[in-house]
Amino acid sequence: MSDKKNGLHKGLTSYGDSGFSLFLRKAFIKGAGYTDDALDRRIVGIVDTGSAYNPCHGNSAQLIEAVKRGVMLAGGLPMEFPVISIHESFASPTSMFLRNLMSMDVEEMIRAQPMDAVVLIGGCDKTVPALLMGAASAGLPAITLVTGAMLTGSHDGVRVGACTDCRRYWGRFRAQEIDEGEIARVNNQLVASVGTCSVMGTASTMACVVEGLGMMLPGGASPPAVTADRIRIAERSGATAVAMADSQLTPQRIMSADAFENALRVLLAIGGSTNGIIHLTAIAGRLGIKLDLDRLDALGRDTPVLLDLKPSGLHYMEDFHKAGGMPALLRELRPLLHLDVLTVTGRTLGEELDGAVVGFAQDVIRTRANPIYPQGGIAVLRGNLAPNGALIKQSAADPKLFEREGRAVVFESLDDLAARIDAPDLDVTPDDFLVLQNGGPKGGYAMPEAGYLPIPTKLSRAGVKDMVRISDARMSGTAFGAIVLHVSPESAVGGPLALVKNGDRIRLSVSGRKLELLVDEAELARRRSALRPREADLKLRAERGYAKLYMRSVLQAEDGCDFDFLRKAS
Ligand code: FES
């Protein structure tokens, strides 16, 4: 061995005799046909998140093959290994419940197995955050490779893609605008290939912000899953990982406070998913960096939305790629970015942008002078209903609903919502505010993407397309509407949202950044003293295993919903 601290020598199994530990390890790996020459190289671990349950990662095998080629071309030894894989539609109660478990799996398997750098292959919403949370805690040089977006499909001549169009067509079906035959035909077209959702949902958001963060090769966010560009990025990621091992370019050196600020700028400029805020906060928390909601709001006030992608705009990820992808967007954002931060290439962001190709005329990435939306897509609200903050994605909503007062129509849980939202006798008008309680991290469903409360059927059939909706839940990045999310503290731990009753008045002011429950303090105190927070009951039911760990340890939205014991002290 040329280097007795790296490669196969790392993290020897404890037998009380390190020489024997290495001897045994080599004996076993040679059973797979490896030579001493191969075993003497830098080792690059490749995290395999391929799974039959995860079609968003359906190209994993192809990507791994290309990464391995890149590692070997650079003189390293690639070793892929499996970790948990999570798909949005195949995880119960929610994928969010499992994100922290996946991050622990990633961290511990990076630590436990001998490797000098690691390529993190992910894509579907929770996988990229979990990979980066784990890698940040493990502290080994790491580079992210996303699986890439799916292609778009076509329904009766209309271009469609998951999942903004999933919601749009389902809304039309609920409103009886289309019949069962048509909704079944649409179902065949929404996901036209393997890969991640084709709009600016959470997966696309995380891909873009991770490139903005510097943890991915320039241009790595946008190539669709089934393209040659995607395979080339994979090969280059493998080769880059070997160089990162040589230079000890760790996540701590790349993911600085300034790099996270760049990532937030990107998230705002792309009209990114509100989920991205939670995930970035969790990743930063692993490095002892606190992302502040008020700073996010301040950044939002001078960061325009530049990317014309659904749900805020018109286009899809494959259009973004053809328009130049993230290098083109970052070039436009350049005056607002910290340029001296390091990227996985070992060069600074400024150096990378200096070397980026010159732009060309296109209509997907706007200029700062001609934005889609003049301010950042996301505003932070506060008030007596959300003392620790709430978010609204203003770029994906009708501004007519932003400054108003409304009567609360309250649903105390997801089950209550499902049971009553379509009841013909539901007392609701288009001017009311729909309020969902117990949708937060400890509400029993692990903060589901339920903030996009459906418009009650009797209103949707009358043509109502949007209403103010308020909850402590999350929302899919592919959704749209006047939806106030992540209300904190959540109702399950006794936050003010739990005190709202049917008929209460609520005032929303997006321009004033306010969310107020217009009930006098004496009445609120009375309600508070009578309240038994739902968390208490759920803790009793989570008697063992991961659910118990989750209920005991999960933090609120403003702390990224990470577990308290996984964060690094700042
Ligand atoms: Fe996997 Fe949308 S369901 S990215």
Boltz pocket constraint, residues with backbone or C-beta under 6 A from the ligand:
constraints:
  - pocket:
      binder: B
      contacts: [[A, 56], [A, 87], [A, 88], [A, 89], [A, 123], [A, 124], [A, 125], [A, 162], [A, 163], [A, 195], [A, 196], [A, 197], [A, 201], [A, 203]]
      max_distance: 6.0
